[in-house]
Amino acid sequence: MIKAVLFDLDGTLIDTAADFIRIIQLMCKEKGCDIVDAQTIRTQVSEGARAMVKLVYPELAIDDPIFLDHRQKFLDQYGADIAVDTALFAGMDDILKDLESRQIPWGIVTNKPRWLSEALLKALDLTQRCAVLVCPEDVKHTKPDPEPMLLAASQLNIAPEQIIYIGDHPRDILAGKHAHMPTVLAAYGYLPPESAHDLAAWGADYIVEDVQKLQKLITKLL
């Protein structure tokens, strides 16, 4: 029996792409280069700030001081305007409310920095509802290593085998599988283009194409 549900953050629980698209396209305008299209930005959201900035400055090495300066400016802008165009995926709040009504805790395991994750949850009034939040600062090894998953399970005091993990990146599925959690691939999320052509190859226990199907699956597994 499933006793808890864990989500990846960007592209799984929360649709943050619009804010990234707005900031990256603004950076393109400031640089005077071609505007990166929205879909390209969307596929890179799960790869983090470095990948975002690399879309605008592909000519710079990631350890170049100029690149690092642009990366910090990106993070500062995102932190200042967090959740301007961001929201839970449509229908996701119904899932959370249903879990809460059943007294099934839900939480987040993400590779997003804690200060940004906490700011995002606060902006969306999710802080008190979220039973556990595990970020890179909390562990020595991030996803796809199982350490973050096992830490979340420990904090919930629930066996990993009784926790569903839902994510939209191969590392999410690998982390869940390595922790012996049932895994769900959120095919509605920010799928990396290099592996989106064969979702079955990710090895997830379940694949859902939209939030409504996710809700039906969770209800079935509880």
ChimeraX attribute file (.defattr): number of C-alpha atoms within 10 A of each C-alpha:
attribute: neighborCount
match mode: 1-to-1
recipient: residues
	/A:1	8
	/A:2	19
	/A:3	20
	/A:4	23
	/A:5	21
	/A:6	27
	/A:7	23
	/A:8	23
	/A:9	25
	/A:10	24
	/A:11	25
	/A:12	24
	/A:13	25
	/A:14	21
	/A:15	20
	/A:16	24
	/A:17	23
	/A:18	17
	/A:19	16
	/A:20	23
	/A:21	21
	/A:22	15
	/A:23	18
	/A:24	24
	/A:25	20
	/A:26	15
	/A:27	21
	/A:28	17
	/A:29	14
	/A:30	9
	/A:31	12
	/A:32	10
	/A:33	12
	/A:34	10
	/A:35	15
	/A:36	17
	/A:37	11
	/A:38	15
	/A:39	11
	/A:40	15
	/A:41	22
	/A:42	21
	/A:43	19
	/A:44	21
	/A:45	22
	/A:46	25
	/A:47	14
	/A:48	13
	/A:49	18
	/A:50	18
	/A:51	17
	/A:52	23
	/A:53	25
	/A:54	18
	/A:55	18
	/A:56	23
	/A:57	19
	/A:58	11
	/A:59	9
	/A:60	14
	/A:61	12
	/A:62	16
	/A:63	8
	/A:64	10
	/A:65	11
	/A:66	13
	/A:67	20
	/A:68	16
	/A:69	11
	/A:70	19
	/A:71	20
	/A:72	15
	/A:73	14
	/A:74	20
	/A:75	18
	/A:76	12
	/A:77	13
	/A:78	19
	/A:79	15
	/A:80	12
	/A:81	14
	/A:82	21
	/A:83	20
	/A:84	13
	/A:85	14
	/A:86	19
	/A:87	18
	/A:88	17
	/A:89	18
	/A:90	13
	/A:91	13
	/A:92	18
	/A:93	13
	/A:94	13
	/A:95	18
	/A:96	20
	/A:97	13
	/A:98	15
	/A:99	20
	/A:100	14
	/A:101	10
	/A:102	11
	/A:103	11
	/A:104	16
	/A:105	19
	/A:106	23
	/A:107	23
	/A:108	23
	/A:109	24
	/A:110	24
	/A:111	22
	/A:112	20
	/A:113	14
	/A:114	16
	/A:115	11
	/A:116	16
	/A:117	22
	/A:118	16
	/A:119	16
	/A:120	22
	/A:121	19
	/A:122	13
	/A:123	15
	/A:124	15
	/A:125	11
	/A:126	13
	/A:127	16
	/A:128	9
	/A:129	14
	/A:130	16
	/A:131	18
	/A:132	18
	/A:133	23
	/A:134	25
	/A:135	21
	/A:136	16
	/A:137	13
	/A:138	14
	/A:139	14
	/A:140	9
	/A:141	12
	/A:142	20
	/A:143	22
	/A:144	20
	/A:145	19
	/A:146	20
	/A:147	20
	/A:148	27
	/A:149	30
	/A:150	21
	/A:151	18
	/A:152	23
	/A:153	22
	/A:154	12
	/A:155	13
	/A:156	18
	/A:157	9
	/A:158	15
	/A:159	17
	/A:160	24
	/A:161	17
	/A:162	17
	/A:163	26
	/A:164	23
	/A:165	29
	/A:166	29
	/A:167	32
	/A:168	26
	/A:169	25
	/A:170	21
	/A:171	16
	/A:172	28
	/A:173	26
	/A:174	21
	/A:175	23
	/A:176	31
	/A:177	22
	/A:178	16
	/A:179	23
	/A:180	19
	/A:181	26
	/A:182	20
	/A:183	24
	/A:184	24
	/A:185	27
	/A:186	27
	/A:187	20
	/A:188	16
	/A:189	25
	/A:190	26
	/A:191	23
	/A:192	18
	/A:193	10
	/A:194	8
	/A:195	13
	/A:196	17
	/A:197	10
	/A:198	8
	/A:199	15
	/A:200	13
	/A:201	10
	/A:202	17
	/A:203	15
	/A:204	22
	/A:205	14
	/A:206	14
	/A:207	22
	/A:208	17
	/A:209	12
	/A:210	15
	/A:211	21
	/A:212	14
	/A:213	13
	/A:214	22
	/A:215	18
	/A:216	12
	/A:217	15
	/A:218	16
	/A:219	13
	/A:220	9
	/A:221	10
	/A:222	15
